[in-house]
Amino acid sequence: MMGNLYTILGVAQSASEADIKAAYRALAKELHPDFNRDDERIAEKFKLVNNAYKLLSDKKQRKKYDRGEIDEQGRPRPKDRQPKHPYQEAAEERARYRARFDRGSVEEEDLKAKDTNAFGMDVDGKEDLFAEFFGKKQKKRSKEERSSFFRRPKRKGIDVTYEITIGFEESIRGSTRRLMLNDGREVDVKIPLGIKEGQIIRLPGQGGPGVAGGNSGDALIEILVADHPLFKRDGSDIHMECPISLDEAVLGGDIEIPTPHGRLTVRVPKGTSSGKRLRLRGKGVRKASAEGDLYVHLTVMLPDVRDKELEILIRGWTGGKGPELREKAGLK
């Protein structure tokens, strides 16, 4: 059953647009299906949060909801279900509290004889607070029962979202980053091996303060990974382009290349053509569970055509092999 939209987002009815948006972003990231797979309960909460934000972020819809003209799903309310007279609402609210009080689930502060209630009426110490509203005396409660009546229930603080941008190599090798929280405190955030763009790191208890003694919320750190001019990631594998000279392509040989794990020497086979791919096992993304591979895509770079000696050599070497190659490829 859908509850109050403000309660779903964990904000007060007087919350600003910015507060509502911040609460929504924090909940959306916490409950996102990508991080809570196969959990139908979380998926349902995610839908409720989206619906609540959709209505409360629309100024017109929010005003209608606050006036009771529409329900939590944005549907018009029948006139007989729109807001009632304040005194009637107050009486009904106290009736609900009394029902909870009788079950022992509601808390109140110590009510003493000759105190006054919210309407300025005296409350006899021998009677329940509700005697004024229901016209009969209630069973006298013990001090322990009365003392907890108006105490607010404990509630966990909101989660607070932060962003950290790290380098490509940092995402592969892992690191530790220092982060300043909204309250001015600094914490160290451990970046694990092989973390991906958009992943969330949760710091328990580093979010907003709890309500009425409840636990603090969490800090949710979203990881952004900067692009790299050489490397591209595909899951656990890494791809890179590497140019080679004509003589290296023809004769083969060892070449030295950079990788996210340091420089390595790889062997280029004789007669290599552009587009050939070399696979370096275990040199991709390294995780506790598995290691990816590094794929080196070779591109043959031709020399400057002004090299006359090379031009003469090539003319004598090719012997008209170009047409033969195209014919074999079906390009007659």
N, C-alpha and C positions, 0 to 999 in steps of 0.2 A: 504494500500500500504506500502511495506517495505521500510524503510529509510536507511540512512547510518548506517553501523554496529557500528561505533564508537559512533555515536549520540545515538543509541539505548541503549548502555551501559553507556552513559554519561561520556566518556573519550576522551582525545585528541588522534589524530592519532599517536602521538609520545609516547603514554603511554607504560609503561613496562608491561611484562607478569604479574608481581605481581599486578600492578594497575588494569589490566583487570580482573584478577581473583577476586580481592577484590570487584570491582564494580559489577561483576556478582553475587557473593555470596550475597551481600546486596540486589540486585534487586530480585534474586531468592527467597529469604526468604520473602521479602515484597510482592511479587506477587504470592506466592505459592498457588495453588488451595485449599489446606487445610485451609487456612486463608481467602479465598475469594470465598466461595461457591456461585454458581448461579450467578456469575458475568462474563458474556461472554467477556466483554471488557478487564477485567483483565486477563482472561485466554488467550486471543489473545496476549496481551503484554508479558505474560509469555513465550509463544511459540517464539515470536520474540527475547526475551532475550536469550533463550536457543540456538536458531539458530546462533545469533551473537557470542556468546561465543564459540560455536562449531567451527566456522570458524576462529575466531581471536586467539584461543588458539592453533591452529595448525600452526606452523611456516611457512610451505610451502604454506598452503592455505592463510595465512595472506599476505605473499609477493605477491602472485598472485592477491589477492584482491587490495592491495595497487597499483599494476601496472595496475589495470583495466582489468586483463585477465579473471576474473570471476565476476559474479554479487553477490548480497546479499544473494542468495540462493546457491552459490557455483557452478553455471552453467557457462560454458565458454561463454564469450561475443563474438558476431560476430566482425570481424575485423573492420567493419565500425562503431562500437560503442565503440571501445577501445579509450583510452585517446587521446585528440587532442593536437595540438601545443599549447604551453603555452600562446601565444598571442591571439589565437583564444578563448581559455578557459577564459582568462581575459576579453575579449570583451563580451563574452556571460554572464559571471558573472555580469558584470556591467549593462548589459541589464536587467537582472533579478532584480538587485537593483533598476534600474530606474523605472521598472514597479511597484515595491513596493513603491518607493518614490512618484510616481504619485497618489498612493492610500492613501498616508499619513501614511503608516504603517512602514516606515523605518526611523531610526534615524541617524543624522549626526552631526558632530561638526561644529562650525562656520567656513565656508569657506570664506576667505577674498581674495580680489583682489590681483593678482600677486603671489598667493601661487603656489606651484608646486604639481602635482599629483604624484602617485606612480611611474610613468615612467620618472619623471624629467621634464615634460612639463608644461609651464606656463598655469594657468587657469585664464582667464579673469573674474574679479569679476562680470561682467554683464552677464556671461554665466554660464551654468550648467557645472558641472564636466564632464558630458558625451559628451560635444561638441567635444572633441578631438577624441572620438571614433565613433560618429554617424554623423559627418560632418554637423551639423546644430545647430543653437542656440536653447536652451531650454528656456521655460518660467522662468523668474527670480523668485526664491523662497524667501519667507520672512525669516528673521533671525531666527524666531522660528522654521520654517520648516527645515532650514539648520542645526541648532544647534543640532538636534537630529539624524542626518544621521548615524554617526558612533558609536553611543552609543550602547553598547552591551545590548541585551535583558536580563531581569531578569530571573534567573533560580534558582530553589531550589537546595541546596547542597545535596550531596550524603548521603544516610543513612549508618551508621557505625554499624557493628555487634559486639556484645560482648557475652561472655558466663559466666554464674554463676552456680556453682555446690552447691546444697543445700542438707541437710540431709532429710531422709524420713519423720521424724516427722515434720520437718520444712515445707515440702510440704503440709502436712495435716493441720497444725495449722496456717500457714502463718507467716510472719516475715518481717523485714526490713533489707536490706543489703546495705553497703556502697560500691560504685563502683568508681574506678578512671578511668576517660575518657582519651582518647589519648592525649588530650591537657593539661593534668595534673590536671584538675578540678575534684572534688569529688562530687558525687550526691548520694542521698538516693533512693534506689529502693525498693518499697513496693511489697513484695511477697504475693499475695492473697491466701485465703483459698483454699485448694484442687487443687492447680496448678499441671499440669501433665508434665512429661518429654517431652521436645521438644517445649513446648509452648513459645510464644514470648511476651515479655513485651515491649511496645513502649514508648519511652520518647521523645515527640515532641520537636523539636528545639535543641536537644543535639547531632546532627550529624555533618557532614561537613559544612563549611561555604557556604552561598549562593553566586551566581555569579551576579555581577553588582547590588548589593542591594537586591537580592532575599532572600527568607527565608532560614534559616539553615535547613539541613536535620535532620533526627531523629536518635536516638540511639535505636537499636533493641537488646534487651537482651534475648538470648536464655537460657532457664532454663534446667539444667541437674540435675537429682535426683539420689543421691547415693543409692546403694543397701542396704537393711537392713537384718541382720541375722535372724530376726524373722518374719517380716511382708512382705507380697506380695500384691500388689494392682491389682485389676481387676475392671476397671471403677471406680465406686463410692464405691465399696466394698473392704474390706481388709480381707485377709486370714492369719491364723497363725497355726502352729502345736503346740500341747501341750501334753507332756507325763503325764500319770497318773499311779499310782501304782496299783497292783493287788487288794489290799483291797479297794482302792477308786473305782475301776471298779465294784467290787462285791457289796460293801455296799453303794456306793454313798457318797455324802457329798459335802461340800463347799470347793472350792480351790481358791486361789488368783492368778491372772495372770496380766502381764503387757499389756497395750494397748497404742496406740499412744496418747490417752487422759489421761493417768495415770493408776494406778493400780485399778483393779476391782475384786470383788468376784463373782464367778459364781457357780452354783450348778450342780454337776455331778449326773445324775440319777442312781439308783440302776441297776446293771446288764448291765453296759455299755461295749460295745465291741470296739475294735480298729476300727477306721474309722468313728465313730459316730461324727456328726457335731452339734455344738451348735451355735445358731444364736443370736447375741446381736444386737438388732435393734437400729439404730441411732448412733452406735459406730464406724462407718466407716468414709469415707470422708465426711466432712461437708461443704456444699456450701450454698450460699444464697438461691438457688432454691430448694435444696433437701439434704437429708442426706442418706449416704450409711450405710451398716451394717458390723459388724465384725463377721466373721465365724471362730470358734475355732474347729480345727480338732483334736480329741482325739486319742492318741495312748497308748495302755496298755503296760507297760514295765514290763517284768517278773523279779523277784528277782534272786539273785545269787543261782544257783542250789546247792551250798554247804550248803544251809539251810536245814538240815536234818529233822527238825521238820515240816517245810512246805511241804517237799516232802512226808512225811508220811501222813500228813493231806490230801494232794491232792489225793494220791493214794486211800485213803478210801472214798474220796468225789466224785470223778468222776464216779465211778461205770461203766466204759466202755461207757460213753456217747459220746465219739468221733465218733465211727462208726455210731451212730444214727444221729448225726449232718450231717455227710457226705452223709448219705443215703437220708435225707430230702432235701439236696442240689442237689440231682441227681448224686452224685459221687459214685455210687455202684462199 
